[in-house]
Amino acid sequence: MPTVGFIYPDHAAEDDYPLAERMLGDGARLPVEHIYGTDLHAVAELLDLGSPARLAEGAALLAKHEPSAVVWACTSGSFVYGWDGAEEQVAKLSAAAGGLPASSTSFAFVRAANALSLRSVAVAASYPDDVAKLFVEFLGRGGIEVVSMSAADIDTAAEVGELAPEQVVELIVSRDHPDADALLVPDTAMRTLALIDMIEERIGKPVLTANQVTVWEGLRLTGATREAPGLGTLFRTKGA
């Protein structure tokens, strides 16, 4: 059974990870450790949140779990660095974790989209517009066209974590676009895992959410991707 360690910023929707562990059955151990900073969806604060020093602290906390891979479970705290900066961020995280395979949620989105052969997507972001646009740029560097992007302009991760399930569903479903192959939901502060199958059924296409792709990416790093009911098209695709 692989163990994937996740560094999660502050507190919001980290309970998606034990939920994913239960949904995977005996498929993986998914321990989460927290680092802390200002949870504001603003560029300067996000750069600080994803800094090498903070991620090294997270890697040290994860060491007791003896993970086979580590993932920075934060989308905005990775894409805000741009593609090259996010690659450097992951490399430093790997070094801090003793050379373990490492990744982040931003790269998880690109790799999951590629695994499903998606080329055009819609983005349902909880962030302010200026931060959401940086995610669109990051996806573009990964060869993914964004045909529609909407920003809910929620200032903090804590506020996102307080959204009721029906609010989450409405925020996501209302942002779909007919020309999109899939709908991407980029905030790990949003509880989505229990809702993915229902949302996919409503809009009739794959939905990729931050905590979903983060778990998938961690399993991919260990060579342990697998099918799992309830976790959306991404976890129903053989060979993904």
C-alpha positions as CSV (number, residue, x, y, z in Angstrom):
1,M,0.0,0.0,0.0
2,P,1.6,3.3,-1.1
3,T,1.8,6.2,1.3
4,V,1.5,9.7,-0.2
5,G,2.1,12.7,2.0
6,F,0.2,16.0,1.4
7,I,1.2,19.4,2.6
8,Y,-2.0,21.4,3.1
9,P,-2.2,25.1,3.8
10,D,-4.0,26.2,6.9
11,H,-7.5,24.5,7.4
12,A,-10.4,24.4,5.0
13,A,-11.2,21.2,3.1
14,E,-8.5,18.9,4.3
15,D,-11.1,16.3,5.3
16,D,-11.4,15.5,1.5
17,Y,-8.1,13.5,2.0
18,P,-9.3,11.0,4.6
19,L,-12.5,10.7,2.5
20,A,-10.4,9.8,-0.5
21,E,-8.5,7.3,1.5
22,R,-11.8,5.6,2.5
23,M,-13.1,5.7,-1.1
24,L,-9.9,4.1,-2.3
25,G,-10.4,1.2,0.2
26,D,-7.1,-0.4,1.0
27,G,-5.5,1.4,-2.0
28,A,-3.4,4.0,-0.2
29,R,-2.5,5.9,2.9
30,L,-2.9,9.7,2.5
31,P,-1.6,11.5,5.5
32,V,-1.9,15.3,5.6
33,E,0.3,17.8,7.5
34,H,-0.4,21.5,7.7
35,I,1.6,24.7,7.2
36,Y,0.3,28.1,8.1
37,G,0.3,31.5,6.6
38,T,-2.2,34.2,5.6
39,D,-4.9,32.4,3.6
40,L,-5.7,35.4,1.5
41,H,-6.1,34.8,-2.3
42,A,-3.6,37.5,-3.2
43,V,-0.4,37.1,-5.1
44,A,2.1,38.3,-2.4
45,E,0.5,36.1,0.3
46,L,0.4,33.1,-2.0
47,L,4.1,33.5,-2.9
48,D,4.9,33.5,0.8
49,L,2.6,30.5,1.5
50,G,4.4,28.4,-1.2
51,S,7.9,29.5,-0.3
52,P,10.7,26.9,0.1
53,A,11.0,27.5,3.8
54,R,7.3,26.7,4.4
55,L,7.3,23.7,2.2
56,A,10.5,22.4,3.8
57,E,8.6,22.7,7.1
58,G,5.8,20.6,5.7
59,A,8.2,18.0,4.3
60,A,9.7,17.6,7.8
61,L,6.3,17.1,9.3
62,L,5.5,14.4,6.8
63,A,8.7,12.5,7.4
64,K,7.2,10.5,10.3
65,H,4.6,9.0,7.9
66,E,7.4,7.6,5.7
67,P,5.8,8.6,2.5
68,S,6.8,7.4,-1.0
69,A,5.9,10.7,-2.5
70,V,5.0,14.2,-1.4
71,V,2.6,16.7,-2.9
72,W,2.0,20.4,-2.2
73,A,-1.8,20.4,-2.0
74,C,-2.4,24.0,-3.0
75,T,-3.2,25.2,-6.5
76,S,-2.9,29.0,-6.1
77,G,0.3,28.6,-4.0
78,S,1.9,26.8,-6.9
79,F,0.6,28.4,-10.1
80,V,1.3,31.9,-8.8
81,Y,5.0,31.1,-9.3
82,G,4.4,30.6,-13.1
83,W,5.4,27.3,-14.8
84,D,9.2,27.6,-14.4
85,G,8.9,28.8,-10.8
86,A,6.5,26.0,-10.0
87,E,8.9,23.5,-11.4
88,E,11.6,25.0,-9.2
89,Q,9.2,24.9,-6.2
90,V,8.6,21.1,-6.7
91,A,12.3,20.4,-7.1
92,K,13.1,22.1,-3.8
93,L,10.3,20.3,-2.1
94,S,11.7,17.0,-3.4
95,A,15.1,17.9,-2.0
96,A,13.6,18.9,1.3
97,A,11.9,15.5,1.4
98,G,15.1,13.6,0.9
99,G,14.8,13.2,-2.8
100,L,11.3,11.7,-2.8
101,P,9.1,12.3,-5.9
102,A,7.2,15.5,-5.5
103,S,4.6,17.6,-7.3
104,S,1.9,20.2,-6.7
105,T,-1.8,20.6,-7.4
106,S,-1.2,22.9,-10.4
107,F,0.9,20.2,-12.2
108,A,-1.7,17.7,-11.1
109,F,-4.3,19.5,-13.1
110,V,-2.2,19.5,-16.3
111,R,-1.3,15.9,-16.0
112,A,-4.8,14.8,-15.2
113,A,-6.1,16.7,-18.2
114,N,-3.5,15.1,-20.4
115,A,-4.4,11.7,-19.1
116,L,-8.0,12.3,-20.2
117,S,-6.9,13.8,-23.5
118,L,-8.6,17.1,-22.7
119,R,-7.6,20.1,-24.9
120,S,-10.3,22.7,-24.1
121,V,-11.7,23.3,-20.6
122,A,-13.8,25.7,-18.6
123,V,-12.6,27.0,-15.2
124,A,-14.8,27.5,-12.2
125,A,-12.5,29.4,-9.9
126,S,-13.3,30.6,-6.4
127,Y,-10.5,33.2,-6.5
128,P,-10.5,36.9,-7.4
129,D,-10.1,37.5,-11.1
130,D,-6.4,38.5,-11.1
131,V,-5.4,35.2,-9.3
132,A,-7.7,33.1,-11.5
133,K,-6.1,34.5,-14.7
134,L,-2.7,33.2,-13.5
135,F,-4.2,29.7,-13.4
136,V,-5.4,30.1,-17.0
137,E,-1.9,31.1,-18.0
138,F,-0.5,28.1,-16.2
139,L,-2.9,25.7,-18.1
140,G,-1.9,27.4,-21.3
141,R,1.8,26.6,-20.7
142,G,0.6,23.0,-20.3
143,G,-1.1,23.0,-23.7
144,I,-4.6,23.3,-22.3
145,E,-7.0,25.9,-23.9
146,V,-9.4,27.6,-21.5
147,V,-12.5,28.5,-23.4
148,S,-14.2,30.0,-20.4
149,M,-13.1,31.3,-17.0
150,S,-15.2,32.6,-14.2
151,A,-14.0,33.9,-10.8
152,A,-16.2,33.9,-7.8
153,D,-14.1,36.6,-6.1
154,I,-13.9,34.9,-2.7
155,D,-11.0,36.4,-0.7
156,T,-9.9,33.7,1.6
157,A,-9.6,29.9,1.7
158,A,-11.5,29.8,5.0
159,E,-14.5,31.4,3.3
160,V,-14.4,28.8,0.5
161,G,-14.2,26.0,3.1
162,E,-17.4,27.2,4.7
163,L,-19.5,26.9,1.5
164,A,-22.4,24.4,1.9
165,P,-22.5,21.5,-0.6
166,E,-25.4,23.0,-2.5
167,Q,-23.4,26.2,-2.9
168,V,-20.4,24.3,-4.2
169,V,-22.5,22.5,-6.7
170,E,-24.2,25.7,-8.0
171,L,-20.8,27.5,-8.2
172,I,-19.4,24.7,-10.3
173,V,-22.4,23.8,-12.5
174,S,-23.2,27.4,-13.4
175,R,-19.7,27.9,-14.8
176,D,-19.8,25.2,-17.4
177,H,-19.4,26.1,-21.1
178,P,-20.7,24.1,-24.1
179,D,-17.4,24.2,-25.9
180,A,-15.4,22.8,-23.0
181,D,-14.3,19.2,-22.9
182,A,-14.3,19.3,-19.1
183,L,-14.8,21.7,-16.2
184,L,-11.9,22.4,-13.8
185,V,-12.3,23.6,-10.2
186,P,-8.9,24.8,-8.9
187,D,-9.2,25.4,-5.1
188,T,-8.1,22.8,-2.6
189,A,-10.1,24.8,0.0
190,M,-13.3,23.6,-1.6
191,R,-14.9,20.3,-0.5
192,T,-15.7,18.5,-3.7
193,L,-14.8,14.8,-3.5
194,A,-18.3,13.7,-2.4
195,L,-19.9,15.8,-5.1
196,I,-17.9,14.9,-8.3
197,D,-20.0,12.1,-9.6
198,M,-23.2,14.1,-9.1
199,I,-21.8,17.1,-10.9
200,E,-20.5,15.1,-13.8
201,E,-23.9,13.5,-14.2
202,R,-25.5,17.0,-14.3
203,I,-23.2,18.5,-16.9
204,G,-22.4,15.4,-18.9
205,K,-18.6,15.8,-18.9
206,P,-15.6,15.2,-16.7
207,V,-15.0,17.4,-13.7
208,L,-11.5,17.9,-12.3
209,T,-11.3,19.3,-8.8
210,A,-8.3,20.4,-6.9
211,N,-8.3,17.7,-4.1
212,Q,-9.3,15.0,-6.6
213,V,-6.4,15.6,-9.0
214,T,-4.0,16.1,-6.0
215,V,-4.8,12.6,-4.7
216,W,-4.5,11.2,-8.3
217,E,-1.2,12.9,-8.8
218,G,0.2,11.6,-5.6
219,L,-0.8,8.0,-6.6
220,R,0.7,8.6,-10.0
221,L,4.0,9.5,-8.5
222,T,4.1,6.1,-6.7
223,G,2.9,4.2,-9.8
224,A,-0.3,3.3,-8.0
225,T,-3.0,5.1,-10.0
226,R,-6.2,3.0,-10.0
227,E,-9.9,3.0,-10.6
228,A,-12.0,4.0,-7.7
229,P,-15.8,4.5,-7.6
230,G,-17.2,7.9,-6.6
231,L,-14.1,9.9,-7.6
232,G,-15.2,10.9,-11.1
233,T,-14.1,10.1,-14.6
234,L,-10.4,10.6,-13.7
235,F,-10.6,7.6,-11.4
236,R,-12.7,5.5,-13.8
237,T,-10.2,5.7,-16.7
238,K,-8.0,2.7,-17.1
239,G,-4.4,3.7,-17.7
240,A,-4.9,7.3,-16.5
